[in-house]
Amino acid sequence: MDAAPAAPPIVLLVLAKEQWVAHALRGKRFAVVRIHTATLARELARDLRPDAIIVESELPDMSGLDACRLLRSDLDVGHCVPILMAGPEKPTPEDRVTALRAGIWAFLRQREDAKDLPLTLEAHIRAKRSIDSALAENALDPAAALHGRAVLARRVRELGGLMARKHGALACVVLATDAASTDPTLPSRVARALRISDIVGLLSSTGIAVLAPGTDHQGAAILARRLAGILSVETADRAALVPGSTLRVGYDAVANLKYSPIDPVDLLVRADAAVQAGVAEPGTPWLRRFETAATVRPSAPTSLRPATGPPGDGPAERTASV
C-alpha cells in the first residue's frame, strides 16, 4: 500500500499590512493560518505547534521584535521554530544583529523575496524538522550539551576573547535552586529558553550558569527575570520554582571587554558570589548583582580557576573579583 501523503507544514502568519506574504504562499504546499496580533499569536502557537512563523515588523499591539521575544520566551511554542520577519524596509547591520539576538532567523521584503518565499520557507522548515528529529532521539537534547565547570571556564574565556575583539559585552547569570526542589529537567528547560549564542553549564547539583554574549548589566537582569518567570510556571508534570524561596539568582556583566579587561572566569565567580552577597535589585530581592565592595568570598566555582592563575591576572583584577 502507498504511504499516506504527509500533512502540509503549518505556517502561522502574524501580519497587519504585509499581505503579500499570504499571496506568495497560496496553494496546497502549506497550511496557512493568518492573524493580526502578537498576543493572539502566542496563544495560537501553543495549540498549532507551527512549523514556521512569519511576523510583521510592526504589529497593532507591539513591534515584530517584541513579538519574537514573546514567542521565544514561551517554552510551549518551541525553541526551534523558525521565525521570519517581513517588513517594507531593508534592515541595517545593527537591525540584523538586534533581530538575531531576539531570535529572528531571516528578513523578508516583497520586492526581493516574494517569488522565492515558498522555497525559502521549505528550507527553514526542513532545518527545523531535522532539529526536532534529533531532539526526539536525544542527539541534540540541550541537557546532554550542558557543560561542566572545566568546559564552562574554557568557553567563557573563548567568549571573552571574542567580545574583547568586538568591543562587546558579556554577562553571566547564575540560578541557584533549593536542593529539596531540584528538578532533573531544570537544566534542559533553561537551555531551551536561551538564544543559540548563549551557553549554559552546571556549577553544582543546584547551580546553573548562563553565559550571554552581547549582554550588559541591564540585559542580564532582564534575562534573569525572564528565566525566573519561565521557571516559576507550574505545569502538570513539574512544580513551579518560587523566586526568593526555592530560586535565587545572581549576575555580573562587563559592558565592553576591550576597555574593561578582566579574566572572563571572574564573571562566573562574581555571579555565583552575588547569589549570596550581592546587591538586591529594587523590588526584586531574589535577584542580586555583584558589587566590587562585596566582602564574602565565593566558594562554589573555585575549581574553575587554574592553580597558576590566568595569564595577565594582576593584583588589581584579583582584588576586584573578591
Buried (B, 14 or more C-beta within 10 A) or exposed (E): EEEEEEEEBBBBBBBBEBBBBBEBBEEEBBBBBBBBBBBEBBBBBBEBEBBBBBBBBBBEBBBBBBBBBBBBBBBEBBBBBBBBBBBEEEBEEEBEEBBBBBBBBBBBBBEEBBEEBBEBBBEBBEEBEEBBEEBEEEEBBBBEBBBEBEEBBEBBBBBBEBBBEEEBBBBBBBBBBEEEBEBEEBBBBBBBBBBEEBBBBBBBEBBBBBBBBBBBBEBBBEBBBBBBEBBEEEEEEBEBBBBBEBBBBBBBBBBBBEEEEBBBBBBBBBBBBBBBBBEEBEEBEBBBBBBEEBEEEBEBBEEBBEEEEBEEBEEEBEEBBB
